[in-house]
Amino acid sequence: MFEEANALLEGVAGQTREMRKLVASDVAPDIAPGDHCFAPYMCPYYAHCTRGRSAPEHGIDELPWLGAKRRRELKDRGIEEIRDIPPDYPLYWLQRIVRRAVREDRGAAHGDLARALATIRPPIRHLDFETFAPAVPRFAGTRAYDPIPFLFSVHTERDGLPPEHADYLHEGRDDPRPRLADRLIGAAGREGSICAYTGYERQVLWGLIRALPERAEALRAIEARLFDLHRAVLFNYYHPGFRGSFSLKNVSPALSPETGYGDLAIADGHTAAARYALALETADDERRRPLFDDLRAYCARDTLATVKLRQALSRIAGPAASE
């Protein structure tokens, strides 16, 4: 490993000079958007670089798992809109569903959504964690970049009433995990399903179980009750409003427009982690308090979004979803 790292050192200095030169320039580099914008991940400046261009309503970039080879093939044939992809063009199963939903301009049910949702048991709760991952370990037993949960939100559905909310934000600089786990055990109750979006909450719980063996039994009981709404959507339903993404930030507003994030000071997990780290280094309580309030509002919006999402999916699935 050290030999490989040392071999790369010589090129780092030259690349750093080029990057500094680029950042200091008043003119953006003349590089046309292309496949490099999506590998190894989606470039955050893609929207900026493509501004002013007449984009198709549902471009082929909305197709999940679209590889560079297939993207080039379609563009070489002058196809930039999903609706224009020929019926005989080879697509993966999910890409075919996306094409059908876009062509019909409506949601496409596939799989068995009702059966998936029928496994959810009341009282139905919704859980979201926020974590930060310090490069320099702060707490005993942790390593560099270990995700440390510092905030959770739980919404509990109630028939005919607004959901009940509980949360915990650790405001001290000591290890947040013991107190957070204790509060979570109380907020999660002992019965019913706990909805989350993706498997991240499960991973966080596994980390808490390893770190807090004296609380492991109670935490395992919570983990056993988790229900992944992301999988329920991915394998059973697609809406053109998802824009090719199964992120909660895309899925929830498409099915429940009132659950957007545009009114919040914090609208993503990376910003939440950065603001929490900033709050820990801020001694002035008047400056810390708004940061903590913004963090609580963001985490609460995530669980409220999954409440609305589950309810929307239940309406789509019909009565069989609750049998």
C-alpha positions, 0 to 999 in steps of 0.5 A: 500500500505504501509503495502504491501511495509513494508512486502517486506522490510525484504526480500530486504536485503537478495536479495540485498546480493545475487545480489551483490554476483552474480555480483561480481562472475567471473562465470555466474550462471549455469541456463539453458535458459528457460521460465523464460528468457521471463517473465515478459519480454525478458531478454537482456542477452538471446543472450549471454546465448545462444551463441554457441548453434545451434539455428534453423533458425526460432525457436518457440520463434518467434511465437507471444504470445507464452505462457509458456504452449504451449512452453513447449508442443512443446519442449516436442515433440522435436519441436524447429523450426516453420516449424516443427509445425504440421498443426493441432497444435492449434495456434492463427491467427497471429501464423498461419500466421507466420508459413505460411510465414516461411514455404513458406519463403516469406512475407505473406499478410493478411487482406486488406493492400491496404485498410488500406494504402488508408486512408493516404492522401498527403502531407504525413509526418512522426513523431517521438518523443523522451522523457525522464522520470525523477524520480524526477519531473523537471517541474511544473505539472509533476509527477515522471516518466512522459514522457517529449518530448525533441526532434521530427523529421518530414520527409515529402515525396516529389514525386521523391525527397528525403524527406524534414526533420525538427526537434527540440531538446530542449537544455536548462534545462527549460521545453522543451514542450512549444517551442517543441509544437510551432515548431511541430505545424509549422513543421506538417503543416495543411493538410495531414496524419502524419505517426507514428509507434505505438500509442506512438506519440499519447500519447505524443500529449495527454500529450502536450494537457493537459500540454499546454491548450493554444495550445490544438486546434492546437495539437488536429488537429495534433493528428487527422491526425495520421496514425499508420503504426504499426497497418497496418503491424500487421493486414495485413502483416508478413515477416520472416525477422521480426523474430517474432517482430513487432518493427520498428527496426525489421520491417523496415530493413526487408523491407528496408535494408538501414534503419538499425541502426548499424551505429548510436551511439544511436540505441534505445529510452532508450539510447536516454533518458539517453544521453539527461539526461547526456547532460543536466548535462554537462556544457562543450559545446564541450561534449554536442554537439556530444550528441545532434548530436547523438540524432538528427541522431537517431530520424531522422533515425526513421522517415526516416525508416517509410518513407521507410516502408510506401513506401515498404508497398505501393509497396506490396499492389499495385496500390489500396493502393493509390486510 
